[in-house]
Amino acid sequence: MRKRNDQKKNRILESTVKLMAAQGINGVSMSMIAKESGIPQATIYVYFSSKEELLRELYRYVVKKNCDFIMEKFKDEEDIKKSFENIYWCMVEYFRLYPAEFQVYEQFMSSMISKTTSLENVTDLFKPLYAFVERGQQAGIIKKELHPIVVLSYFSLLAANIEKGKLFWGNQADDLVYQIIFNASWDAVSIHK
């Protein structure tokens, strides 16, 4: 029974991602979600008491999907730089494979919803990546004065901006552009000896 409930809940969330990518946060109603998911609106309220609750859960869902994708493909190597490069290319691959989720995440980050959403549960998802950054700091390779979120942001934000340009304006960028971004980000966060 629980598995079936989780499947319905995920279908609601996936339908909401699809709609929000096309319509925006404010352009999506519960009746649209019901129609897209094939689940009656009254049943949706069994899983989510309000649209606000659904959006909070959706934010966590999108962030978790991103983190799970990166951690599933992440190869923790002895060479810290190679491991960072692996994380970076996993992020780029995620942006490319899941453009709707990426668009929804960007909408959350640009709206007040992300500011009112409790980040406790979301930041827990990043703990394995934070631990990796801290390992690089302890090894004297990554600048200690940078918080792990700042280090990770150097890599993710620049790549995300390139992907936004592709999604919204049709800009093109090949892997060389992404490699240049990685190299510049690495120079910014690493200690040069």
Salt bridges, closest charged atoms under 4 A:
GLU36 OE2 - LYS18 NZ 3.09
ASP68 OD2 - LYS64 NZ 2.64
ASP76 OD1 - ARG135 NH1 2.75
GLU93 OE2 - LYS73 NZ 3.62
GLU101 OE2 - LYS65 NZ 2.73
GLU106 OE1 - LYS164 NZ 3.17
ASP124 OD1 - LYS127 NZ 3.28
GLU163 OE2 - ARG96 NE 3.99
GLU163 OE2 - LYS166 NZ 3.18
ASP175 OD1 - ARG96 NH2 2.81
